[in-house]
Amino acid sequence: MQGTMMNFPLTLTHVLERAGRLYGDSQIVSRLPDKSLHCHSYRDFYRRTRALAGALQALGLQKGDRVATLMWNHYAHLEAYLAIPCASGVLHTLNLRLHPDDIAFIANHARDRFLIVDDVLLPLLEKFKTQVKFERIFVVPLTGKPVPDGYEDYEKLISGSTQFVAPAIDENDAAGMCYTSGTTGKPKGVVYTHRSIVLHSLATATVDCLGLSNRDTLCPIVPMFHVNAWGTPFTAAMVGAKIAFPGPHLDAVNLLDLYESEKVTLSAGVPTIWMGMLQALQKEPQRWKLQANLRMVCGGAAAPESMIRAFDQFGLRVIHGWGMTETSPLGAVNYIKRELDGLSSEDQYAVRAKQGVPPPFVEVRTMAETGEAPWDGKSMGELQIRGPWVASGYHELPAESDKWTSDGWFRTGDIAIMDAHGYIKIADRIKDLVKSGGEWISSVDLENALVAHPAVQEAAVIGVPHPKWDERPLAVVVLKPGQSATADALRDHLAPQFAKFWLPDAVMFVDAIPKTSTGKMLKATLREQFQNHFIK
């Protein structure tokens, strides 16, 4: 027996039309390079996005052509987010924080045809322009200055009279692509479909995920060039939420000012952003009047329990999440399940520090050498995942097929522990686990405990070769300005929480910890720097 439901395609064309027809009065606010605010409505966004889509069609954009963006988070980038895939092209966001040679490699590997770039980023483009072959380059004049010779004006492009005619799009057609950060080897391309983005957006809007709704004001701090700002711009357009874009101003004071002026209720960023914001709030606790229901989604790295507790003191709620470029990225979101309401506040904090539970239609498992690890809250295994917005391969890289199991699960490279309630706790990256005398030590647990010390701003724990124990943990610590601490004091701080053999054999104090373009600690660089520390 067949069902009687319509075969309605899940495409971003519907998201765009819905945004324009139902939410014309919703607002989009963008902080420009000079810190002024650019404000317009979804009605303006709808008109301009369709104009961009029509202009791309007039340029000869063909189905599947890649259109690259080199842009900060603002109104024009949102237009590209919907116009390019709705015109049957593929949105390809370039990571402006990468080395110019890496950006060129990515653009060439993706075979990007056109580029849309912010005028303030033209100096970056000039560094790799000779290495790439964009047919046309359109400049968004954020500063109001004339577009330099040799480039075309984005505003003139969308001011033409070309009408947009929505093409026939299959929900499984490519809509966007992002490249991994490339901490090991060259970056790898992940291609998202219309269907995967729409389903991801629907999941993000559910209450047990991010609960992004029409009544929210979203501030996506996570860059729009990084896994589509975790999909939040698409979801915001789908539900008609107000959006407050920070532009290039990602320091704590500017972000908090934006939160206050635009009454932000939901934001998303990595722990380094939140730690800076927390320090600003602690320094001037009466300066900002923020929304009491402000939710702060934390991903990219583990959110320390101490940070979650500290934000609670300001009435701000950190929501822990986990994901990867290959998972679009929503792989887990943390909330307290009803059966855990009776836990003490201390035990609830321990739960909130976990990465959370998988959203609907996403399945996870942890695999040990002997098979699937039990969900007992202590057994470790490699976290594997599958679902409708999880990649099944990399763009034109068949040699990377070992990242997927023979039965179709993506191997994340994370070591995780599942508890009986289905919460995921990331213990470590496989390559970052410390194996000392045959026993595993979680660098993540040690790092989170170290940053709970009042003098510590950041901490990284790495495994360093040891002549007797194979490896021993070494802590690399950045102290807060004006604070002091000794190695013995930090070990004493850790001692009540961990077995003796877990405690770092050495603590190195540094001014800064090297990071990737997305704010993750570059432990490989630290391991190389300190590889001979225990070898005499």
C-alpha positions as CSV (number, residue, x, y, z in Angstrom):
1,M,0.0,0.0,0.0
2,Q,1.3,3.5,-0.9
3,G,0.8,6.6,1.1
4,T,-1.2,9.5,-0.2
5,M,1.2,12.3,0.8
6,M,2.7,14.8,-1.6
7,N,6.2,14.4,-2.7
8,F,7.2,17.9,-1.6
9,P,11.0,18.6,-2.1
10,L,13.0,19.7,0.9
11,T,14.9,22.6,-0.7
12,L,16.2,26.0,0.4
13,T,13.9,27.7,-2.1
14,H,11.0,27.1,0.3
15,V,13.1,28.6,3.2
16,L,13.7,31.8,1.1
17,E,10.1,32.1,0.0
18,R,8.8,31.5,3.5
19,A,11.2,34.1,4.9
20,G,9.9,36.7,2.5
21,R,6.2,36.0,2.6
22,L,5.7,35.3,6.3
23,Y,8.4,37.3,8.1
24,G,8.9,40.5,6.1
25,D,8.9,42.7,9.3
26,S,11.6,40.7,11.1
27,Q,14.9,42.5,11.4
28,I,18.5,41.9,10.3
29,V,21.1,44.0,12.0
30,S,24.8,43.9,11.0
31,R,27.8,45.6,12.7
32,L,29.9,47.1,10.0
33,P,33.7,47.5,10.0
34,D,33.4,51.1,11.4
35,K,31.1,49.7,14.2
36,S,28.0,51.4,12.9
37,L,24.9,49.2,12.5
38,H,23.3,48.3,9.2
39,C,19.6,47.5,9.7
40,H,17.0,46.2,7.3
41,S,14.1,43.8,7.2
42,Y,13.5,40.3,5.9
43,R,11.5,42.1,3.2
44,D,14.7,43.8,2.1
45,F,16.6,40.6,2.5
46,Y,14.1,38.7,0.3
47,R,14.2,41.2,-2.5
48,R,18.0,41.5,-2.5
49,T,18.5,37.7,-2.3
50,R,16.2,37.1,-5.3
51,A,18.0,39.9,-7.1
52,L,21.4,38.2,-6.4
53,A,20.0,34.8,-7.5
54,G,18.7,36.3,-10.8
55,A,22.0,38.1,-11.4
56,L,23.9,34.8,-11.0
57,Q,21.6,33.2,-13.5
58,A,22.3,36.0,-15.9
59,L,26.0,35.5,-15.5
60,G,25.5,31.9,-16.7
61,L,25.6,30.1,-13.4
62,Q,24.9,26.4,-14.1
63,K,23.6,23.8,-11.8
64,G,26.4,22.7,-9.4
65,D,28.7,25.7,-10.1
66,R,30.5,26.7,-7.0
67,V,30.3,30.4,-5.9
68,A,32.8,31.2,-3.1
69,T,32.4,33.7,-0.4
70,L,35.2,35.4,1.5
71,M,33.2,37.3,4.1
72,W,32.5,38.1,7.7
73,N,29.0,37.6,9.3
74,H,26.6,40.2,7.9
75,Y,23.6,40.9,5.8
76,A,25.2,40.3,2.4
77,H,26.6,37.0,3.5
78,L,23.1,35.9,4.5
79,E,22.0,36.9,1.0
80,A,24.6,34.7,-0.6
81,Y,23.6,31.8,1.8
82,L,20.2,31.6,0.1
83,A,20.7,33.1,-3.3
84,I,23.4,30.8,-4.5
85,P,21.7,27.4,-3.7
86,C,18.3,28.7,-4.8
87,A,19.9,29.6,-8.2
88,S,21.0,25.9,-8.3
89,G,24.6,26.8,-7.5
90,V,26.7,25.6,-4.5
91,L,27.6,28.0,-1.7
92,H,31.3,27.6,-0.8
93,T,32.4,29.6,2.2
94,L,36.2,30.2,2.3
95,N,37.8,30.3,5.8
96,L,39.5,33.8,5.9
97,R,41.6,32.7,8.9
98,L,43.6,30.2,7.0
99,H,46.9,30.8,5.4
100,P,46.5,32.4,1.9
101,D,48.1,29.3,0.3
102,D,45.6,27.1,2.0
103,I,42.7,29.3,0.9
104,A,44.0,29.1,-2.7
105,F,44.3,25.3,-2.5
106,I,40.7,25.0,-1.2
107,A,39.3,27.3,-3.9
108,N,41.1,25.4,-6.7
109,H,40.2,22.0,-5.3
110,A,36.5,23.1,-5.2
111,R,36.8,24.7,-8.6
112,D,35.1,27.8,-7.5
113,R,33.8,29.9,-10.5
114,F,32.8,33.2,-8.9
115,L,33.8,35.0,-5.7
116,I,32.0,37.4,-3.5
117,V,34.4,39.2,-1.1
118,D,34.2,42.0,1.5
119,D,36.1,45.1,0.6
120,V,37.9,44.9,4.0
121,L,39.2,41.5,3.0
122,L,40.7,42.6,-0.4
123,P,44.2,42.7,1.2
124,L,43.9,39.1,2.1
125,L,42.6,38.2,-1.4
126,E,45.6,40.0,-3.0
127,K,47.9,37.5,-1.2
128,F,46.6,34.6,-3.2
129,K,44.8,36.1,-6.2
130,T,47.4,35.0,-8.6
131,Q,47.0,31.4,-7.5
132,V,43.3,31.1,-8.3
133,K,41.1,31.5,-11.4
134,F,37.9,33.1,-10.4
135,E,35.9,34.2,-13.5
136,R,34.4,37.2,-11.8
137,I,35.0,38.8,-8.4
138,F,32.3,40.9,-6.7
139,V,33.2,43.2,-3.8
140,V,30.7,44.0,-1.0
141,P,31.4,47.7,-0.2
142,L,30.9,47.5,3.5
143,T,33.1,50.6,4.1
144,G,31.2,52.7,1.6
145,K,34.4,53.3,-0.4
146,P,34.4,52.9,-4.2
147,V,35.3,49.4,-5.4
148,P,38.9,49.3,-6.7
149,D,39.7,48.8,-10.4
150,G,39.8,45.2,-11.5
151,Y,36.8,44.2,-9.3
152,E,33.1,44.4,-9.7
153,D,30.6,46.1,-7.3
154,Y,28.2,43.7,-5.5
155,E,25.6,46.4,-5.1
156,K,25.6,47.1,-8.9
157,L,25.3,43.4,-9.5
158,I,22.1,43.1,-7.6
159,S,20.6,46.4,-8.7
160,G,20.0,45.2,-12.3
161,S,16.6,44.4,-13.7
162,T,17.2,40.7,-14.1
163,Q,14.2,38.7,-12.8
164,F,14.9,35.5,-10.8
165,V,13.2,32.4,-12.2
166,A,13.4,29.6,-9.6
167,P,14.9,26.6,-11.3
168,A,13.8,23.0,-10.7
169,I,16.0,21.7,-7.8
170,D,16.1,18.2,-6.5
171,E,16.4,18.0,-2.7
172,N,19.5,15.8,-3.1
173,D,21.3,18.4,-5.2
174,A,24.4,20.0,-3.7
175,A,23.6,23.3,-1.9
176,G,26.8,24.2,0.0
177,M,30.2,23.0,0.9
178,C,32.8,23.6,3.6
179,Y,36.3,22.3,4.1
180,T,37.6,20.8,7.3
181,S,40.2,22.8,9.2
182,G,43.0,20.5,8.1
183,T,44.8,20.0,11.4
184,T,46.1,16.7,9.9
185,G,46.8,16.8,6.2
186,K,45.1,19.0,3.6
187,P,41.6,20.3,4.2
188,K,38.8,18.0,2.9
189,G,35.6,19.2,1.3
190,V,32.2,18.2,2.7
191,V,29.2,18.8,0.4
192,Y,25.8,19.5,1.9
193,T,22.5,18.9,0.1
194,H,19.3,20.9,0.1
195,R,17.7,18.0,2.0
196,S,20.4,17.8,4.6
197,I,20.4,21.5,5.3
198,V,16.6,21.6,5.6
199,L,16.4,18.6,7.9
200,H,19.3,20.1,10.0
201,S,17.4,23.4,10.3
202,L,14.2,21.6,11.4
203,A,16.1,19.8,14.1
204,T,17.9,22.9,15.3
205,A,14.5,24.6,15.7
206,T,13.2,21.9,18.1
207,V,13.1,22.7,21.8
208,D,15.4,19.9,22.8
209,C,18.1,21.1,20.4
210,L,18.6,24.9,20.1
211,G,14.9,25.9,20.2
212,L,15.6,28.7,17.7
213,S,12.2,30.3,17.1
214,N,10.5,33.4,15.6
215,R,10.7,35.1,19.0
216,D,14.4,34.8,19.3
217,T,17.2,37.2,18.4
218,L,20.1,35.2,17.1
219,C,23.7,36.4,17.2
220,P,25.9,33.9,15.4
221,I,29.5,34.5,16.7
222,V,30.7,31.3,15.1
223,P,31.9,32.4,11.6
224,M,29.6,31.9,8.6
225,F,32.6,30.4,6.9
226,H,32.8,27.7,9.6
227,V,30.3,24.9,9.0
228,N,27.6,27.4,7.9
229,A,27.7,29.1,11.3
230,W,26.5,25.8,12.7
231,G,23.5,26.1,10.4
232,T,21.9,28.8,12.5
233,P,21.4,31.4,9.7
234,F,19.4,28.9,7.7
235,T,17.2,28.1,10.7
236,A,16.8,31.8,11.6
237,A,15.5,32.4,8.0
238,M,13.2,29.4,8.2
239,V,11.5,30.7,11.4
240,G,11.9,34.4,10.8
241,A,14.0,35.1,13.9
242,K,15.7,38.5,14.2
243,I,19.4,38.3,13.5
244,A,22.2,40.4,15.0
245,F,25.4,39.9,13.0
246,P,28.6,40.9,14.8
247,G,30.7,41.5,11.6
248,P,34.4,41.4,12.2
249,H,34.1,42.7,15.8
250,L,34.4,39.6,18.0
251,D,36.0,41.0,21.1
252,A,34.0,40.6,24.3
253,V,33.0,44.2,24.8
254,N,31.6,44.7,21.3
255,L,29.7,41.4,21.5
256,L,28.2,42.3,24.9
257,D,27.3,45.7,23.6
258,L,25.5,44.1,20.7
259,Y,23.8,41.6,22.9
260,E,22.4,44.5,25.0
261,S,21.3,46.8,22.2
262,E,19.6,44.1,20.2
263,K,18.3,42.1,23.1
264,V,20.0,38.9,21.9
265,T,18.4,35.7,23.3
266,L,20.5,33.0,21.5
267,S,24.1,33.0,20.5
268,A,26.7,30.5,19.3
269,G,30.5,30.4,19.6
270,V,33.5,28.5,20.8
271,P,34.9,28.3,24.4
272,T,37.6,30.9,23.8
273,I,34.9,33.5,22.9
274,W,32.9,32.6,26.0
275,M,35.9,32.7,28.3
276,G,36.7,36.3,27.1
277,M,33.1,37.3,27.6
278,L,33.0,35.8,31.1
279,Q,36.2,37.8,32.1
280,A,34.6,41.0,30.8
281,L,31.4,40.3,32.8
282,Q,33.4,39.5,35.9
283,K,35.4,42.7,35.5
284,E,32.3,44.9,35.1
285,P,29.4,42.9,36.4
286,Q,27.0,45.9,36.4
287,R,27.8,47.3,32.9
288,W,25.5,45.2,30.7
289,K,21.8,44.5,31.0
290,L,21.4,41.2,29.1
291,Q,18.3,39.2,28.4
292,A,17.7,36.8,31.3
293,N,16.8,34.0,28.9
294,L,20.0,34.3,26.9
295,R,21.2,30.9,25.7
296,M,24.8,30.5,24.8
297,V,25.6,27.5,22.6
298,C,29.2,26.3,23.1
299,G,30.8,24.0,20.6
300,G,34.2,23.4,18.8
301,A,35.8,22.3,22.1
302,A,34.6,21.1,25.5
303,A,32.9,23.7,27.7
304,P,34.5,23.5,31.2
305,E,32.1,22.9,34.0
306,S,33.6,25.9,35.8
307,M,32.6,28.1,32.9
308,I,29.1,26.8,32.9
309,R,28.8,27.5,36.6
310,A,30.2,31.0,36.3
311,F,27.8,32.1,33.6
312,D,24.9,30.7,35.7
313,Q,25.9,33.4,38.3
314,F,25.0,36.0,35.7
315,G,21.7,34.3,34.8
316,L,23.1,33.2,31.4
317,R,22.8,29.6,30.3
318,V,25.6,27.7,28.5
319,I,24.2,25.0,26.2
320,H,26.9,22.4,25.4
321,G,26.9,20.9,21.9
322,W,29.1,18.7,19.8
323,G,29.6,18.3,16.0
324,M,32.0,18.4,13.1
325,T,32.2,19.7,9.6
326,E,31.2,16.2,8.5
327,T,28.0,16.3,10.6
328,S,26.7,19.8,9.4
329,P,27.5,20.1,12.4
330,L,24.7,19.1,14.9
331,G,25.7,15.8,16.4
332,A,24.6,16.3,20.0
333,V,23.0,19.0,22.2
334,N,22.9,19.1,26.0
335,Y,19.7,19.5,28.0
336,I,18.6,18.0,31.3
337,K,16.2,15.1,30.6
338,R,13.1,14.9,32.7
339,E,14.2,11.8,34.5
340,L,17.2,13.7,35.8
341,D,15.3,16.5,37.4
342,G,15.8,14.9,40.8
343,L,19.5,15.1,40.6
344,S,21.3,17.5,42.9
345,S,22.6,20.7,41.4
346,E,26.2,19.3,41.6
347,D,25.2,16.2,39.7
348,Q,23.3,18.3,37.1
349,Y,26.4,20.4,36.5
350,A,28.3,17.1,35.7
351,V,25.6,16.2,33.2
352,R,25.6,19.7,31.6
353,A,29.4,19.4,31.1
354,K,28.8,16.4,28.8
355,Q,28.3,17.0,25.1
356,G,24.7,16.0,25.2
357,V,22.3,13.6,23.4
358,P,22.0,13.1,19.7
359,P,19.1,14.9,18.0
360,P,16.2,13.1,16.1
361,F,17.4,10.9,13.2
362,V,21.0,10.9,14.3
363,E,22.4,7.7,15.8
364,V,25.7,7.2,17.6
365,R,27.7,4.4,19.0
366,T,31.1,3.9,20.7
367,M,33.3,1.2,19.3
368,A,36.1,-0.5,21.3
369,E,38.5,-3.2,20.0
370,T,36.0,-5.9,21.1
371,G,32.9,-4.3,19.6
372,E,30.4,-1.7,20.7
373,A,31.1,-0.4,24.1
374,P,28.3,-0.5,26.7
375,W,26.5,2.7,27.7
376,D,27.6,2.4,31.3
377,G,29.2,5.8,31.9
378,K,32.8,4.5,32.0
379,S,33.6,2.4,28.9
380,M,35.5,4.2,26.2
381,G,35.3,3.7,22.5
382,E,35.6,5.6,19.2
383,L,32.5,7.7,18.6
384,Q,30.8,6.8,15.4
385,I,27.7,8.5,13.9
386,R,25.2,8.3,11.1
387,G,22.2,10.3,10.0
388,P,20.6,12.4,7.2
389,W,23.0,15.3,7.6
390,V,26.2,13.3,8.2
391,A,28.6,13.1,5.3
392,S,29.1,9.8,3.5
393,G,32.4,10.8,1.8
394,Y,34.7,13.7,1.0
395,H,34.6,15.8,-2.2
396,E,36.7,14.1,-4.8
397,L,38.8,12.2,-2.2
398,P,38.0,8.5,-2.6
399,A,41.3,7.6,-0.8
400,E,39.8,9.0,2.4
401,S,37.1,6.2,2.5
402,D,38.7,4.7,5.7
403,K,36.9,7.4,7.7
404,W,33.7,5.4,7.2
405,T,33.0,1.9,8.4
406,S,32.0,-1.0,6.1
407,D,28.4,-0.7,7.6
408,G,28.1,3.0,6.9
409,W,29.1,4.9,10.1
410,F,31.4,7.9,10.1
411,R,34.4,7.5,12.3
412,T,34.8,10.8,14.2
413,G,38.2,10.2,15.7
414,D,36.8,11.1,19.1
415,I,37.0,8.8,22.1
416,A,33.8,9.0,24.0
417,I,31.8,7.5,26.9
418,M,28.1,6.9,26.7
419,D,26.0,6.8,29.9
420,A,22.7,4.9,30.5
421,H,20.7,8.1,29.7
422,G,22.3,8.5,26.2
423,Y,24.6,11.4,27.1
424,I,27.8,11.6,25.1
425,K,31.0,12.6,27.0
426,I,34.0,13.2,24.7
427,A,37.0,11.9,26.6
428,D,39.6,13.0,24.0
429,R,40.6,12.9,20.3
430,I,42.2,9.5,19.6
431,K,45.5,11.3,18.8
432,D,45.3,13.3,22.0
433,L,44.8,10.5,24.6
434,V,47.8,10.1,26.8
435,K,48.8,6.4,27.3
436,S,51.0,6.1,30.4
437,G,52.2,2.7,31.5
438,G,49.4,1.0,29.6
439,E,46.7,3.2,31.1
440,W,44.7,5.9,29.3
441,I,44.5,9.5,30.6
442,S,42.0,12.0,29.3
443,S,43.6,15.3,28.4
444,V,40.2,17.0,28.2
445,D,39.3,16.1,31.8
446,L,42.6,17.5,33.1
447,E,42.2,20.7,31.0
448,N,38.8,21.4,32.3
449,A,39.9,20.9,35.9
450,L,42.9,23.2,35.3
451,V,40.8,26.1,34.0
452,A,38.7,25.8,37.1
453,H,41.7,27.2,39.0
454,P,41.1,30.9,39.6
455,A,44.6,31.8,38.2
456,V,44.3,29.8,34.9
457,Q,43.0,31.3,31.7
458,E,43.7,28.4,29.3
459,A,45.3,25.0,29.6
460,A,46.3,22.2,27.2
461,V,47.5,18.8,28.3
462,I,49.6,16.7,25.9
463,G,51.3,13.3,26.0
464,V,55.1,13.6,25.9
465,P,57.4,10.6,25.3
466,H,58.8,9.2,28.6
467,P,61.7,6.6,28.9
468,K,59.8,4.5,31.5
469,W,56.1,5.1,31.1
470,D,55.9,5.4,27.3
471,E,54.1,8.8,27.7
472,R,53.4,11.2,30.6
473,P,51.0,14.1,30.7
474,L,52.5,17.6,30.5
475,A,50.3,20.7,31.1
476,V,50.8,23.9,29.1
477,V,49.1,26.8,30.9
478,V,48.3,30.4,30.2
479,L,47.7,32.4,33.4
480,K,45.1,35.2,33.7
481,P,46.6,38.7,33.5
482,G,47.9,39.7,36.9
483,Q,47.6,36.2,38.4
484,S,50.3,33.8,39.5
485,A,50.5,30.1,40.3
486,T,53.2,27.4,40.6
487,A,53.3,24.0,39.1
488,D,53.0,22.4,42.5
489,A,49.9,24.6,43.3
490,L,48.2,23.4,40.1
491,R,49.0,19.8,40.8
492,D,47.6,20.2,44.3
493,H,44.5,21.7,42.7
494,L,44.1,18.5,40.6
495,A,45.1,15.9,43.2
496,P,41.7,15.5,44.9
497,Q,40.0,14.9,41.5
498,F,42.3,12.4,39.8
499,A,44.3,9.3,40.4
500,K,48.0,10.1,41.2
501,F,49.2,8.7,37.9
502,W,47.0,11.1,36.0
503,L,48.7,14.2,37.4
504,P,51.0,16.1,35.0
505,D,54.6,15.4,35.5
506,A,55.4,19.0,34.4
507,V,53.6,22.3,34.0
508,M,54.9,24.8,31.4
509,F,53.7,28.4,31.6
510,V,53.4,30.2,28.3
511,D,51.9,33.5,27.0
512,A,49.6,31.8,24.4
513,I,48.5,28.4,23.2
514,P,48.7,27.9,19.4
515,K,45.2,27.5,17.8
516,T,43.6,26.6,14.5
517,S,41.6,29.0,12.5
518,T,38.5,27.9,14.3
519,G,39.9,28.3,17.8
520,K,40.9,24.7,18.5
521,M,44.2,24.1,20.3
522,L,47.0,22.9,18.1
523,K,48.3,20.1,20.3
524,A,50.4,18.7,17.5
525,T,52.4,21.9,17.6
526,L,52.8,21.6,21.4
527,R,53.8,17.9,21.2
528,E,56.5,18.8,18.7
529,Q,57.7,21.7,20.9
530,F,58.0,19.6,24.1
531,Q,58.7,16.2,22.6
532,N,62.1,15.9,24.4
533,H,61.1,17.3,27.7
534,F,61.3,14.0,29.7
535,I,64.2,12.6,27.7
536,K,67.5,13.3,29.3
